[in-house]
Amino acid sequence: MEPRDLVKVWAAPDHSKLTPKQWSVRLPIQVAARINALCELYPRKTKTEIIGDLLATAIEQLAAALPAQAAGGDLRGRFDALTRRYLAELDNDQDLT
């Protein structure tokens, strides 16, 4: 997904599943100001939705840029395998709550 596609995503209804536990992060002031500006521009989206969509877009782009072959092996394949492992763990945590 390209960042410009977020505007289309934010105009559509959201049916994504959230993690069972809350994550807390401290942001640089400039980033926090930009997130607040986006929240004001898209008042139907929560701050959680906006941050989640921004992270998802950035991670998708980063994953696509990972080299298939590197000194440490197949980074893209390892990333995909680790993602599946953690997704299964998070789904299992969801079922326990």
N, C-alpha and C positions, 0 to 999 in steps of 0.2 A: 504494500500500500504506500502510496506517495503521500507526503504531508498535505498536499492540496486536496487529497481525497477525504481528509478528515472533515472538511466542511460538509460533504455529502453524508458522511457517517453521522455527524452530529445533528443533521436534520431528520434522520430516520429514528424509529423507535429502537431501544436497546434491550436485548434479551440475553446479555452475557451473564455468565455465572461468576460470582465473586469468590475469593478465597474465604475459607471459614474463619480465619484469624486476620485481624487488622495489622497492617504494616505501617510503621511510622518512620519518616525520613525528614531530615532538615534540608532545606533547599537554599541555594544561593538567592540573595535578595532579588536580583534581576530576573531569575527564573520564576520566583514566586509572584513578582509583579506581572509578568507575562501571563501566568496562569490565571491570576485574578482578572486581567484584561479579557482573556478568552471566556472566562465565566460570565463576565458582563455582556460580551458580544453574543453568547449562546446561553441565555438564562434558563432554557429548558434542560440543560445538561448540568449534572452535579460536578463538583470539583473532582470527585473520585472518578467519574466517567471521563472527564477531560484528561486528567493525569494518566489514567489507564490507557486511553487511546493514544496519547502521545508516546508513552512508553512502548506500547505494542508496535507502533509504527517505527520507532527508532530501533527496536530489537529486530523487527522483521528486516529492515534495511541492513543492519549489522550482520545478521545471520546470512543474508544473501552475499555479503562481501567476504565472509570467512573463506579462507582458501581450503579447497578440497584436499590438497596435499601440502604439508608443511613439515618442518623439522620434527614436530611433535606428532606427526601422523595426520589422519583425516580430521581436521578440526570441524568441518561442517557436519560430518557424520557423527562425530562424538557429541557435538552440541545437540543434534537432533535426538540422539539416544539419551543424553542426560535430560533433555526437555521431557521426553516421554516418561522417564523414570520419576522425575519430580511431579509431573502431571498426575501420574498414578498415585503418588504419595498424597498429593493435595486432594485428589478425589476421594481417597480412603479417609483422610481427615474429615472431609465434608460429610461422608456417610456416618461418621462416629458422632457428629453433633446433632 
